[in-house]
Structures are given as C-alpha cells and as structure tokens.
Amino acid sequence: MSDLVDVVVYGSSGRMGQAVVRTILESDKARLSCALVRPGSGLADEPLDRVFGTQQRVVDFSTALDPDVPCDVLVDFSGPHAFDAALALAVERRSAFVSGTTGLRDEQRAALDRAAQTIPVLWAANFSLGVAMLLRVAKRIGAALPDWDCEILEMHHGRKQDAPSGTALALGEAVAESRGSTLPERAVFARIDRTGPRQPGEIGFAVLRGGDVAGEHTVLFSTAGERLEITHRAASRDIFARGALAAALWIAHREPRVYSIDEVLSPGGV
C-alpha cells in the first residue's frame, strides 16, 4: 500500500491550478490522480506531458470522475461558478476538500459547513504560510491595540477578478473579530466624495492593480505619533501552491469538520 496522498486538482487550467499540479508532480509525498478543467477548456483531454511533463490526461470536469481514480483530497482552485460541483464531487467521493476559490456567496460558505459534517474541509483565501502568520499577527495586534486605526492595502496583477482580494478581506475580518466586531460593521471600501474625519473603529481598504504582481498585503496600524506596518509580498504563485499542498497532505484522512490554514501552522502541522 502506497504512503502517497492521492490528489485530484479541480480547476487545473487556471494559473493557480497549474501551479498546484506542478507542485504535486514535484512532491515525494503526493500523487496526482487527475487534473480537472472547465468544459471547453483548451487543455481538455490533452496529454499532461504537453503542459506538465507527465503522461496522465486532463479531464473535462463535466465528465464523471472515474470511480477507479483514487482521491484522498480534492484541491479546488476553480471559481465561484464551478465551486458547487467541486464540493459535491468531494462529498460524493468522501474525500477531504481543500479550496482556495474566492468570491464565494453566503450560500456557498454555508454549503462548506454542511459538507464538513461528512468530510474534512479547509477553505482559505490565501494558502501562503507567510500570509497565515500575517493573519495570526494582525489579529493579535488588533486586540492589543484596540484604539489604533487600521488600514489594509493590497496589490495584485491586472487580471485579478475580485477586489478587495479575499486575503485582504480575511485580514479585515481577523482585526474586526479581535476587537469584538464584524467586518461589515467596520469596513470602509471607498472614501471618494465622503466628507468628514475618519471614524473610530473603521477598517479601511485600498486596492492597487497592475503588472504581474502575485500578491502584496499590508496591514497598517496607526495612532498619534507612531505607525506599525506588517507586510507580506509574494514573489510567485508557487508559494500558494506549496501551501495548498501542505494543507492537502495535512488534512488527508482527518475527521470530518471545518479546518483552518492556521491549524496547518500549529505544532505537528508543517
């Protein structure tokens, strides 16, 4: 019996999906069982060696996954339009589910909670282990300095679909929670044509887009006479792929419930 973790990648034609596939192929702890792409993708039914250097084939995810294909973990980097089918497949196969799909609706988040009754589930806006630490630190600072102003700045490449990024929102949620509030109560996403001073407790967001920036996030805390900034810069998507694989290896065969990327950082994690 192999000790390798069998992974199915859902959304493998996207930039993140391709990075995850490459990372799995380079791993000595995981095995790529199948790469699934959206219907109509130019990669559908292509030999993976053309793209990734292996003889396996890319499968259109409108096609039922062969029951003989092993799946310990399904890793999803598709999109909100394909997320439901990805989660349903993980539940059907009783496999662990790791997802980095952002822009989810409230009902999709609720579906994650329901799925966690039967399979282990881990969703994260960002799978960088450095960002996971940034979230942890931002939450501690928010609680320790509750009267300091908080602003969040993020920059990504010009092709990114959502704004602010899911990671920026997660950082805002962490700070708001640390102060006994919620992000909808505290978030300010635009100040154009807005008059008057900054209100106490606001969490402001600023968004930059351009070039090929993989991802930059800064959480800024300030008060009279001093300012504290913590920043994470991603040099390439490979760091997110490595984090997603670390999460997949960690969550495989665990008990059904919702897990967090922060738990992967805990002792015994990575």
C-alpha positions as CSV (number, residue, x, y, z in Angstrom):
1,M,0.0,0.0,0.0
2,S,1.4,3.4,-1.0
3,D,2.0,6.1,1.6
4,L,1.5,8.8,-1.1
5,V,-1.6,11.0,-0.8
6,D,-3.7,10.9,-3.9
7,V,-4.8,14.3,-5.0
8,V,-7.4,15.4,-7.6
9,V,-7.0,19.0,-8.8
10,Y,-10.2,20.8,-9.8
11,G,-9.6,23.9,-12.0
12,S,-6.2,22.8,-13.2
13,S,-6.2,25.0,-16.3
14,G,-6.0,28.2,-14.3
15,R,-2.8,29.9,-13.1
16,M,-3.2,28.6,-9.6
17,G,-4.4,25.2,-10.7
18,Q,-1.4,24.7,-12.9
19,A,1.0,25.8,-10.1
20,V,-0.7,23.2,-7.8
21,V,-0.3,20.4,-10.4
22,R,3.4,21.2,-10.9
23,T,3.9,21.2,-7.1
24,I,2.3,17.8,-6.7
25,L,4.3,16.3,-9.6
26,E,7.5,17.5,-7.8
27,S,6.4,16.1,-4.5
28,D,7.6,12.9,-3.0
29,K,4.6,12.8,-0.6
30,A,1.7,13.2,-3.0
31,R,0.5,11.7,-6.3
32,L,-1.6,13.5,-8.9
33,S,-4.6,11.3,-9.6
34,C,-6.4,13.5,-12.1
35,A,-6.4,17.1,-13.3
36,L,-9.9,18.5,-14.0
37,V,-10.6,21.6,-16.1
38,R,-13.7,23.5,-17.1
39,P,-15.8,22.4,-20.0
40,G,-14.5,23.9,-23.2
41,S,-11.0,24.5,-21.9
42,G,-8.2,24.3,-24.4
43,L,-6.5,21.8,-22.2
44,A,-9.4,19.3,-22.0
45,D,-8.3,15.8,-23.0
46,E,-4.8,16.9,-23.7
47,P,-1.9,14.8,-22.6
48,L,-0.5,16.3,-19.4
49,D,3.1,15.9,-20.7
50,R,2.4,18.8,-23.1
51,V,1.8,21.1,-20.2
52,F,3.2,19.4,-17.1
53,G,5.6,16.7,-18.2
54,T,3.5,13.6,-17.3
55,Q,1.6,11.0,-19.3
56,Q,-1.7,11.5,-17.5
57,R,-4.5,13.3,-19.3
58,V,-6.5,16.4,-18.4
59,V,-10.2,15.6,-17.9
60,D,-13.2,17.9,-18.6
61,F,-14.9,18.2,-15.2
62,S,-18.3,17.9,-16.8
63,T,-17.3,14.3,-17.3
64,A,-17.9,12.0,-14.3
65,L,-14.7,11.1,-12.5
66,D,-13.9,7.5,-13.0
67,P,-14.6,5.7,-9.7
68,D,-11.3,3.8,-10.0
69,V,-9.4,7.1,-9.8
70,P,-8.2,7.4,-6.2
71,C,-8.9,10.6,-4.4
72,D,-7.8,11.2,-0.8
73,V,-8.0,15.0,-1.3
74,L,-9.7,17.2,-3.8
75,V,-7.9,20.5,-4.2
76,D,-10.2,23.2,-5.8
77,F,-8.9,26.4,-7.5
78,S,-11.7,26.8,-10.0
79,G,-14.1,29.8,-9.5
80,P,-17.5,30.5,-7.8
81,H,-19.3,29.2,-10.9
82,A,-17.6,25.8,-10.6
83,F,-17.2,25.6,-6.8
84,D,-20.6,23.8,-6.1
85,A,-19.7,20.9,-8.4
86,A,-16.2,20.6,-6.9
87,L,-17.6,20.4,-3.4
88,A,-20.3,18.0,-4.5
89,L,-17.7,15.7,-6.0
90,A,-15.6,15.7,-2.8
91,V,-18.7,14.8,-0.8
92,E,-19.6,12.1,-3.2
93,R,-16.1,10.6,-3.1
94,R,-15.8,11.1,0.7
95,S,-12.5,12.8,0.1
96,A,-11.0,15.7,2.0
97,F,-11.7,19.1,0.4
98,V,-9.2,21.9,0.2
99,S,-10.3,25.1,-1.6
100,G,-8.7,28.4,-2.4
101,T,-11.7,29.7,-4.6
102,T,-12.5,33.2,-3.6
103,G,-15.6,35.3,-4.2
104,L,-17.9,32.7,-2.7
105,R,-21.5,33.6,-1.9
106,D,-23.0,33.2,1.6
107,E,-24.9,30.1,0.5
108,Q,-21.6,28.5,-0.8
109,R,-20.0,29.2,2.6
110,A,-22.9,27.5,4.2
111,A,-22.5,24.5,1.9
112,L,-18.9,24.2,3.2
113,D,-20.2,23.9,6.7
114,R,-22.8,21.3,5.7
115,A,-20.1,19.3,3.8
116,A,-17.9,19.3,6.9
117,Q,-20.5,17.0,8.6
118,T,-19.3,14.2,6.4
119,I,-15.8,15.2,5.1
120,P,-12.8,17.3,6.4
121,V,-12.9,20.7,4.8
122,L,-10.3,23.5,4.6
123,W,-11.0,26.8,2.8
124,A,-8.6,29.7,2.8
125,A,-8.4,32.9,0.9
126,N,-4.7,32.5,0.7
127,F,-2.6,29.4,1.1
128,S,0.7,31.2,1.7
129,L,2.0,30.0,5.1
130,G,3.5,33.5,5.5
131,V,0.0,35.1,5.0
132,A,-1.3,32.6,7.5
133,M,1.2,34.0,10.0
134,L,0.3,37.6,8.9
135,L,-3.4,36.8,9.8
136,R,-2.3,35.5,13.2
137,V,-0.2,38.5,13.9
138,A,-2.7,41.1,12.7
139,K,-5.3,39.6,15.0
140,R,-3.0,39.8,18.0
141,I,-2.1,43.4,17.2
142,G,-5.7,44.4,16.7
143,A,-6.6,43.0,20.1
144,A,-3.6,44.5,21.9
145,L,-4.0,48.0,20.3
146,P,-7.8,48.3,20.1
147,D,-7.8,52.1,19.8
148,W,-5.3,52.3,16.9
149,D,-6.6,53.0,13.4
150,C,-6.4,50.1,11.0
151,E,-6.0,50.3,7.2
152,I,-5.4,47.4,4.7
153,L,-3.6,47.9,1.4
154,E,-3.3,45.2,-1.3
155,M,-1.9,45.0,-4.8
156,H,-2.3,42.2,-7.5
157,H,-1.8,41.8,-11.2
158,G,-4.2,43.5,-13.5
159,R,-6.1,40.3,-14.4
160,K,-7.4,39.6,-10.9
161,Q,-11.2,39.4,-10.9
162,D,-12.2,40.4,-7.3
163,A,-11.4,43.5,-5.3
164,P,-10.5,43.7,-2.5
165,S,-8.8,40.4,-2.5
166,G,-10.1,37.6,-0.4
167,T,-6.9,37.8,1.6
168,A,-7.4,41.5,2.3
169,L,-11.0,40.8,3.5
170,A,-9.7,37.9,5.7
171,L,-7.2,40.3,7.3
172,G,-10.0,42.8,7.9
173,E,-12.2,40.1,9.4
174,A,-9.3,39.0,11.7
175,V,-8.8,42.5,13.0
176,A,-12.6,43.2,13.4
177,E,-13.0,39.9,15.3
178,S,-10.1,40.7,17.6
179,R,-12.0,43.9,18.6
180,G,-15.3,42.2,19.2
181,S,-16.9,43.4,16.0
182,T,-17.6,42.2,12.4
183,L,-16.1,43.4,9.1
184,P,-19.5,44.5,7.7
185,E,-19.8,46.8,10.7
186,R,-16.3,48.3,10.3
187,A,-15.3,48.1,6.7
188,V,-14.9,51.2,4.5
189,F,-14.2,50.4,0.9
190,A,-14.2,53.9,-0.7
191,R,-13.8,57.4,0.6
192,I,-14.4,59.3,-2.7
193,D,-16.9,62.2,-2.1
194,R,-17.0,61.3,1.5
195,T,-16.7,64.3,3.8
196,G,-15.7,64.4,7.5
197,P,-12.9,62.8,9.5
198,R,-12.1,59.1,9.8
199,Q,-14.5,57.4,12.2
200,P,-13.1,55.5,15.2
201,G,-13.0,51.7,14.6
202,E,-13.1,51.9,10.8
203,I,-11.1,49.4,8.8
204,G,-10.2,51.0,5.5
205,F,-9.3,49.2,2.3
206,A,-7.2,50.4,-0.6
207,V,-6.7,48.3,-3.8
208,L,-4.0,48.5,-6.5
209,R,-3.9,46.6,-9.7
210,G,-1.2,46.3,-12.4
211,G,1.7,44.4,-13.9
212,D,2.3,40.8,-12.8
213,V,2.2,41.2,-9.0
214,A,1.5,37.8,-7.5
215,G,0.2,39.5,-4.3
216,E,1.1,42.1,-1.7
217,H,-0.8,42.8,1.5
218,T,0.0,45.4,4.2
219,V,-1.9,45.9,7.4
220,L,-1.2,49.3,8.8
221,F,-2.0,50.3,12.5
222,S,-1.5,54.0,13.4
223,T,-2.1,56.3,16.3
224,A,-0.8,59.8,17.3
225,G,3.0,59.9,16.7
226,E,3.6,56.3,15.6
227,R,2.7,53.8,12.9
228,L,3.1,50.0,12.7
229,E,3.0,48.2,9.3
230,I,3.2,44.5,8.6
231,T,3.6,43.4,5.0
232,H,3.7,40.2,3.1
233,R,4.9,40.1,-0.5
234,A,4.5,37.0,-2.8
235,A,7.2,36.6,-5.4
236,S,5.3,33.9,-7.3
237,R,2.2,31.7,-7.2
238,D,4.4,28.8,-6.3
239,I,4.2,29.7,-2.6
240,F,0.5,29.4,-2.7
241,A,0.7,26.1,-4.4
242,R,3.2,24.8,-1.8
243,G,0.9,25.9,0.9
244,A,-2.1,24.3,-0.7
245,L,-0.2,21.0,-1.0
246,A,0.9,21.3,2.6
247,A,-2.7,21.7,3.6
248,A,-3.8,18.7,1.5
249,L,-1.1,16.5,3.0
250,W,-2.1,17.6,6.5
251,I,-5.9,17.2,6.1
252,A,-5.9,13.9,4.3
253,H,-7.7,11.2,6.4
254,R,-8.7,13.6,9.2
255,E,-12.1,13.6,10.9
256,P,-14.9,15.5,9.2
257,R,-15.1,19.1,10.3
258,V,-14.0,22.6,9.2
259,Y,-10.3,23.2,9.5
260,S,-8.3,26.4,9.1
261,I,-4.9,27.2,7.4
262,D,-3.8,28.4,10.9
263,E,-4.1,24.9,12.2
264,V,-1.6,23.7,9.5
265,L,0.8,26.1,11.1
266,S,0.3,24.6,14.5
267,P,2.8,22.2,16.1
268,G,2.6,18.9,14.2
269,G,1.4,20.8,11.0
270,V,4.0,21.8,8.5
